[in-house]
Amino acid sequence: MAEEESILSGRLWEEYCDTLKRAGKQLLRPETPKTALDQAEGMRYLSRLIRAGLEMMVEGADADYPVFVVPSHETIKIGADNPDNYYQTARISGQHEYRIRGQRGTVPTLNFATKKGGFEKAGSTLEGTGLLNATEMSVAPDGSFEIILSTRKPASGNWLPMEETSHMLLVRQTFNDRRNEKAATLTLERIGEASSPPPLDPARFAASLMAAGLYTERVATLFADWSRDFKSGHFNIIPLGDQKVFQTAGGDPNIQYYHGYWQLEEDEAMVIETTVPPCEFWNFQVDNYWMESLDYRYHRIHVNGHGARLNPDGSVTIVLAHRDPGVPNWLTTAGHRLGTSLFRIIGAGDRFADIRTRIVKFEDIARK
């Protein structure tokens, strides 16, 4: 077989490495920032995409024996990852049926989605084929629940639809207060699976490794395109943007995505003002040029509706500045002069926010 010959000759590894070399060219595009910090973060970003690709496409590639993988977290960040989220994904197939068993926990927002397409495929789309929100689920008094994933609706119980081409399960858990709320715990199985998987299939491994390489290349390309477009069209503003674009890249249809691009001199700050419509959740986060959330483990780079201090009229004012101006809802740039950002609103329906921004001198920010 051609796949086995490529393994035996070493060509498979060379072709995989070639995809990583092509991914690296995204860092040197004419519009990307050429500071040592931004370029070093770009290289670290690529190393993170490599890790994510290998975990999802190689280690978690078998839809017959699905396992949950965490594709984005504190040290793997992709496409304006949500600092208030816990993400899980698993490889599935629309040719099978699956069962999720879980304990609900106390996390306020929990949803399950099936997807088709994928960043490792040409076109880099990741479109929804089914969505189930926890608010729609039947949960037992002890917090336990089951969900069936299938193309045909079962006679009863919680159902997450799939299509024949569905290949990914994506779980989002969104916290108001991560320290005090408990995540749902989940297990996943293919209905009718055997007790243990067979040994590694060389041909399937070859396909999985190349998918991992293409994932790295195409994710890097997609979000470099987005940053380029935000730089020209969203410069120091936070508009609604084309939601179809964001949803075909894996976005949740319950979420409104307001992406921005910011650039501040040392003596400048950005003041962000809005009234958030009634919703399930909102937050605002500061990202670097590569659309990675800044390091929320050690820096205050995001705020949500639970922790924000509101104005007397119910509006919210957020200040992005290089250093603390002594006002509520200050977010730090964490040493960056430029980057991207995201204002995210969940469950607002057809009600939208008008997000206003203005650049001011740091010394002119009123202290409270």
SVG drawing of the C-alpha trace seen along z (x, -y; Angstrom):
<svg xmlns="http://www.w3.org/2000/svg" viewBox="-41 -64 54 71">
<polyline fill="none" stroke="black" stroke-width="0.4" points="0.0,0.0 1.1,-3.5 0.7,-4.5 2.9,-1.8 5.5,-2.6 5.5,-6.2 6.1,-5.1 8.9,-2.7 10.7,-5.2 10.3,-8.0 8.4,-10.1 5.4,-10.4 7.4,-12.2 8.9,-14.5 5.5,-15.4 4.2,-16.0 7.1,-18.3 6.5,-20.2 3.1,-21.1 4.6,-22.6 7.1,-24.6 4.2,-26.0 2.4,-26.9 5.5,-28.9 5.2,-31.2 2.0,-32.7 4.2,-34.4 6.1,-36.4 3.1,-37.7 3.6,-41.4 0.9,-42.6 2.0,-40.7 3.8,-42.5 7.6,-42.1 8.5,-42.6 10.4,-39.9 7.5,-39.5 4.8,-39.0 7.0,-36.7 8.0,-34.6 4.4,-34.3 3.6,-33.3 6.2,-30.5 4.8,-29.3 1.3,-29.5 2.4,-27.2 3.9,-24.7 0.6,-24.8 -1.4,-24.1 1.0,-21.1 0.1,-19.7 -3.6,-20.2 -3.5,-18.6 -1.6,-15.6 -4.0,-15.1 -7.1,-15.4 -6.1,-13.9 -3.7,-11.1 -4.3,-10.2 -8.0,-10.9 -8.6,-9.9 -10.6,-6.7 -14.4,-7.3 -14.9,-3.6 -13.3,-4.2 -13.9,-7.9 -12.1,-9.7 -12.5,-13.3 -9.6,-15.6 -9.3,-19.2 -8.4,-21.1 -7.9,-24.5 -6.9,-25.5 -4.4,-27.6 -1.5,-26.7 -3.2,-25.8 -5.2,-28.7 -7.1,-28.8 -9.3,-31.4 -10.1,-33.7 -10.5,-30.9 -12.9,-31.8 -11.0,-32.1 -14.3,-31.2 -14.8,-28.0 -13.9,-24.4 -13.7,-22.8 -13.9,-19.1 -14.0,-17.4 -14.1,-13.8 -14.0,-12.1 -17.3,-10.6 -18.9,-9.2 -22.3,-9.7 -22.3,-6.0 -22.5,-5.1 -24.5,-5.9 -23.0,-7.1 -24.0,-7.6 -22.8,-10.4 -23.3,-9.8 -22.7,-12.7 -23.2,-14.5 -24.6,-18.0 -22.4,-19.9 -23.1,-23.6 -21.5,-25.2 -24.2,-27.7 -23.8,-27.1 -23.4,-23.7 -24.0,-22.6 -23.2,-19.8 -22.7,-20.2 -21.9,-17.9 -19.9,-19.2 -18.9,-18.3 -16.0,-19.5 -12.9,-20.4 -9.8,-22.6 -7.7,-19.7 -9.8,-19.6 -9.8,-21.9 -11.8,-25.0 -11.3,-25.0 -15.0,-25.1 -16.4,-23.4 -20.2,-23.5 -22.8,-22.5 -25.0,-19.4 -26.7,-19.3 -26.9,-21.3 -28.3,-20.5 -28.3,-22.9 -28.4,-21.8 -31.6,-23.9 -33.3,-21.6 -32.2,-18.4 -33.9,-16.0 -31.7,-15.6 -32.3,-13.3 -32.7,-14.6 -29.2,-13.4 -27.8,-15.4 -27.2,-12.4 -28.1,-12.4 -27.7,-10.5 -27.6,-11.8 -27.9,-9.7 -26.0,-10.9 -27.5,-9.6 -28.8,-10.5 -32.3,-9.2 -34.2,-10.6 -34.7,-8.0 -38.1,-7.3 -37.3,-9.1 -34.6,-10.8 -32.0,-13.5 -31.0,-13.5 -28.0,-15.2 -28.6,-15.0 -25.9,-14.0 -25.7,-13.9 -24.0,-11.1 -21.0,-13.3 -20.7,-14.4 -17.3,-13.7 -16.8,-15.8 -18.4,-16.3 -17.7,-19.6 -18.7,-20.4 -18.6,-23.9 -18.9,-24.6 -19.0,-28.3 -18.3,-29.5 -19.4,-32.7 -17.0,-31.9 -14.6,-29.1 -13.3,-28.9 -16.7,-28.2 -18.7,-26.4 -18.3,-22.7 -17.9,-21.4 -20.1,-18.6 -18.3,-15.3 -18.8,-13.2 -18.1,-9.8 -18.5,-8.9 -19.0,-5.5 -19.9,-4.2 -23.0,-2.0 -22.0,1.6 -18.2,1.0 -15.9,3.9 -14.1,4.2 -10.7,3.0 -9.4,1.4 -7.2,3.4 -3.5,2.6 -2.4,-0.5 -3.3,-0.4 -0.4,-1.9 -2.6,-3.3 -5.0,-5.0 -2.0,-6.4 -0.6,-7.9 -3.8,-9.6 -4.1,-10.8 -0.6,-12.3 -1.1,-14.2 -4.5,-15.4 -2.7,-16.8 -0.2,-18.6 -2.9,-20.1 -4.8,-21.1 -1.8,-23.2 -1.3,-24.8 -4.9,-25.6 -5.8,-26.9 -2.7,-29.1 -3.8,-30.4 -7.4,-30.9 -6.9,-33.0 -4.0,-34.9 -6.6,-35.9 -9.0,-37.0 -6.4,-39.1 -5.5,-40.7 -9.1,-41.6 -9.7,-42.8 -6.6,-45.1 -8.1,-46.8 -11.8,-46.7 -12.1,-46.6 -9.2,-48.9 -9.8,-50.2 -13.5,-49.3 -15.6,-46.3 -18.3,-45.7 -20.7,-42.8 -19.2,-41.5 -20.4,-38.7 -21.7,-36.0 -21.9,-33.4 -18.2,-33.6 -17.6,-32.9 -20.1,-30.1 -18.7,-28.2 -15.4,-28.2 -17.0,-26.3 -18.8,-29.2 -21.8,-28.5 -25.1,-29.8 -26.2,-30.9 -23.3,-33.3 -22.9,-36.8 -19.2,-37.4 -17.9,-41.0 -14.2,-40.9 -11.9,-43.9 -8.3,-44.9 -6.6,-47.3 -3.4,-49.2 -2.3,-51.6 0.7,-53.8 2.3,-53.8 0.4,-56.8 -3.0,-55.7 -5.9,-53.6 -9.1,-52.3 -12.4,-53.0 -15.2,-50.5 -18.8,-51.3 -22.0,-49.3 -25.3,-48.2 -25.4,-44.4 -28.9,-43.1 -30.6,-40.5 -28.6,-37.3 -27.4,-34.1 -23.7,-35.2 -21.3,-37.8 -17.6,-38.5 -14.9,-40.6 -11.3,-39.3 -8.0,-40.7 -6.1,-38.6 -2.7,-38.8 -2.3,-39.2 -2.6,-35.5 -6.0,-35.5 -4.9,-33.7 -6.4,-34.9 -3.6,-36.5 -2.4,-34.6 -5.4,-34.7 -3.7,-32.6 -1.5,-35.6 -3.0,-38.7 -6.4,-40.3 -7.3,-40.1 -11.0,-39.4 -14.1,-40.3 -17.6,-38.8 -21.1,-39.8 -20.7,-38.1 -17.5,-39.9 -18.0,-43.3 -18.9,-46.4 -21.9,-48.0 -22.7,-51.7 -25.8,-53.0 -27.8,-52.9 -26.9,-49.2 -24.3,-49.9 -20.7,-48.7 -17.4,-50.6 -14.2,-48.6 -10.8,-50.2 -7.9,-48.5 -4.6,-50.0 -0.9,-49.1 -1.1,-49.8 -3.7,-50.1 -5.5,-53.4 -7.3,-52.8 -10.8,-52.3 -13.2,-49.4 -13.1,-46.8 -9.5,-47.5 -7.9,-45.0 -4.2,-44.8 -2.4,-44.5 0.2,-42.3 3.1,-44.0 1.6,-44.2 1.2,-47.2 -1.4,-45.7 -3.7,-42.6 -7.2,-41.4 -10.2,-41.2 -13.6,-39.6 -16.8,-40.7 -19.0,-37.6 -22.7,-37.5 -24.6,-34.2 -28.3,-33.7 -29.4,-37.2 -31.5,-36.1 -32.1,-38.9 -31.1,-41.6 -27.7,-43.2 -25.2,-45.4 -23.9,-48.7 -20.3,-48.7 -18.6,-52.1 -14.9,-52.6 -12.7,-55.7 -8.9,-56.1 -7.9,-58.5 -4.7,-59.6 -3.9,-57.5 -3.6,-60.6 -7.1,-61.7 -8.9,-58.5 -11.0,-59.6 -10.0,-57.9 -12.8,-56.6"/>
</svg>
